[in-house]
Each structure stands twice: as C-alpha cells, then as structure tokens.
C-alpha cells in the first residue's frame, strides 16, 4: 500500500469543544476536496461538545432513557456519545482499489491499540464485537472486557468519513443513559480510569500524531488482525462497528 500525502489537523484538543454539526459540515467539505483531488488525505483530531449520535443500525431500545437529543448520522454502527475528555479522530482518506473497507477499520483499530500501548494499557479486539477493549482493572469481573474505543465509518466515492473515538478522561456516566453501540452486557472505560490517574486528551493527541504515519503506510499483519466476526472485505459503503 503506497503512502499518500496526508495532513493532520489538531483542532485545539484540550482547549476547545466543537459542535457536532459544524464538524460534520467540515468533514463533507474536506471529503469533496479529497474526492476531487484538490488535497491529500486528512485526519482530524478534536473533542466534541456533549452529544449522542446514532448510526444506521440504532434501535429504539438503544436510545437515551431520559429523552436526550440524538443526532442521526450516516455512519455504520449504533448509538454512541461524544464529549469532553473523549478524543475523536475523523479520517478523510482515499481507499485503494479494489475497496476494502474492513482493512480501513483494521487500521483504525490498530491505531488506537498502539496509542493505548504507549500508556501501558494492553488494548485488544473482541471476537464478534466492535471497537477496542481492555481487560479492565476497574471491573469487578476480569472475564468481561470493557470498551475503551469505538469505530464507525462511511465510504463515499472511494473516500472515507467518520472514524474513531477513544475515551481518555471523560465522565463515563453517559453510558448509563443509553445502550452504548448496542452492547448491553459490557461496560465502558477510559485511559484515566485504567491508569488510576488523569491523562489529558492533549497528551494522547500527541501520541496519535506520532502513530499516524503507520496508519497510511502499514498493512495489518496477521498477528495484528483483530479477531472479529467481520468478513475480510466488503463492498458496502458503511461498516457497522
């Protein structure tokens, strides 16, 4: 896989919160520029103002129990939350032909796993489940991993939108109000919770920047392939993760 020209846009991580609709419009504008060839790939790093977003597979039973507002989005997956203390990465990147959307998801997963490893957290994937998980030291059941990172993507005209979210130092009580990602029998966690001390989104963003060159240049190796029920490749425009 050749390495394209790319840029990283750190949108004031640690000091600013961004409205979801405004960033969604920014993604669309960047997507159009990448599709047209006006610019190379772009990776946005940011924190959102508190918001629930629902992917195409969200069910009524997943929705907030208190009637909180939910924004419907065109990514794969179900409902999730974004807000302060959660680092979001949006990848607007042209995929090689033939399209392999799941390989793109694999690279997003490995990106989060590498960042977690920098902080001594052995994150991993779980058979048949989406995202990135840890065998949580804060859980009463060591046999049940907790989710630390989520993924939801869309591909249009060969270029991706949306991406990943990693819980860094956020208030995890949001997960008590919904069924996160449609998974009712597992919990969520964060880097700070697992470490037992606060780590900032600004610090974690720096590690993302360090690892991003491998996001484009690496093809997932057999020992880094996540164990999931997702097929090796799909022509679908959305991946439901």
N, C-alpha and C positions, 0 to 999 in steps of 0.2 A: 504494500500500500504506500503510494507516494505521499510525501508530506506537503500539504498545500500551504499557501500563505495564509496566516491567521493573525488575528489580534484579540487581545483580552481587554475587556472594558470593566474595570472595577468601579462600580457606581457608588463610591463613598461608603463601602462596607464598614460598619461600626459607628458611623456618624450620621447616616441618613436612612430613612424608611421610604419606600416607594409605593405609590398607588398601583394596584394590580392592572387596572385598565390602561393606565399610561404606559406601563412596561409592555403590555400585550400589544399596544399600538407600535411601540418601538421595535418589538420583535418582527411584526409584519413588515415594517419599513426596511429593516435590515434584511429580512428574508427576500424581499423583492430585489434588493441590490445584489445579494449573493446569486439569486437565480439569473439575473441579467448579466452577471459577470463584472459588474461595476466595482465589486470589492471581494476580498477573500473571506474565509470563514471568520466568524465572530463568536466569542464566548463571553457572556455577560455574567458578572458576579454581583449579587445585591442581596438586600434584605427588604421584605415587603412590610407594609402596614398590615395589621392582622386581617386575615381574610380566609374564608373557606372557599375552595374551588372544587367543582365536581366534573370529573371526566365522563366520557360517553357511557360507561358501564355502571354509573352510580345508581343505586336502588333507593327507593323511598325509605327503607329501614336504615340506611346509612346516614341519613340527614340529621342535622343538629336537633337535639331533643328540646331545645328552648326556642326553636323557630328562627334562629340567627340567619342572616342573609347568606346566601350561597351564590357564587358566580359560576355559571355553566361555561365550560371551556371545551375546545375541540381536541384535546389530547386523549390518549388512551388512559385507561385506569378508572378509578372511582374517586371518592371524595378524600380530600386532604386539607391541611391547614398550612398557611404561610404566615410568618410574622417575625417580630423581633427575636433575635437570638438564633434564628434559623438561616443558614446560608443557602441561597438559591443560585444555581448555575444554569443558564439558558444557552444551549449550543445551537447556533445557526450555521450549519455546516453542510457542504455538498457531499453526498454519499457517492462512492464509486459504483460503476455499473458492473454486473447486474446488482440491483439494490438488495442489500442485506440489512434490514432494519434491526434485526436482533443483534447482529455484530456491533452495531452502534450502541445498543443498550448495554452490551457486554463491556464496552469501553467506558461507558458512564459508571457502571458498577465498579470496575477496576479502579477508576479514578478515585471514587470515594473510599474504597478499601485501602488504597495506598495512602491517602491522607489520614485515615484513622490509624494506620500502622505507624505513621510519624509520631503519633501521640501514645504509642504503646497499646492501642486498642486493636485486638485481632478480629476485625470485622470480616464477615463472610456472607455468602448467599445461602438460601434455604431451599431444599427441594420442593418444587411446586408452589413457591411463594415469591412475591415480588420484592425488589429492593435489596438493601444491605442490612445485615443483622449482627447483633453481638450476643454472646452468652453472658447475659448481664450479671454483674456483681451486685446490682441493686435489686435483683429479683429474688423472691422467696423460692422460686423454682428454677434451679440451674439447668433443668432439662428443656425449658422453654425460652428460646432466644427472644430478645426484644428488638424492635425495628428502630434503626438509627438513621437510615437514609431511604428516600423514595425516588422513583423514576416514573415519568410519564412523557411520552414523545408523540410527535406527529411528523409525517414527511409529506411535503407537497412539492411537486415539480423537482423531485430528487434532492431537496434541501430540507433539513430538519428544523423543527421548532420545539420549544419547551425543553425539558431536560431533567435536572435532579434537584433534590433538596436534602440537606444534611442538618440534623439537629445538633446545634453546637452548645448553646446556653439558653434555650428557650423555656418558657413556662409550659410544662407538659400537661397541664390540666386541660388544655384544649381537646385532648384525646378522649376525655370523659364525656364529651358532648356529642360525639359522632362515633361511627364505626370506621376508624382510620383505614383507608384503602380497602374497605370492605372486609377486613380481617377482624373477627370478633373475639378470637380466643388467644390473642397475643397482645403484649403491651408495646409501648414506645419508650425510648430512652434518648440520651444526648451524650455528647462527649464529656461535658462538665459533670454530669451525673455519674458516668462511669469512672471518671478520674478522681472524683471526690473533691475537686476544686474547680474554680471558674477558669475557663479558657474562652477567649473572645473570638467573635466572628472575624475581626480584622486579622488576628493571628492566623486563623485557619485559612482565610482567603489567600494569605501568602503561600501557604503550602499547596493550595490548588494551583496557583500560578506556577510554582516550581514543577508540578507534575503534568501540567497541560501539554507540553511538547510531546510527551509519550501518548497522550490521548489521540493525537493525529498520527503519530509515526508507528505505534505498536499495533500489531495484530494479536488478539488474545491467544496466548499459548495454551496447550492442553491442560497444564496444571493450574491455570488461572481462570479457566472457563467455569462460570457459575453452574451449580447443579440446580437446574430448574426444569419445569415441565414444558418450557417454551421451546418450539422447534428451532432447528439451527438457522433457518432462514424463512422469511415470509415476504410476499409481495404487498402485504397490507400497508395502508398509509398511516395506521396507528398501531402502536403496541400497547396492549392493555396490561400495564405494570403499575 
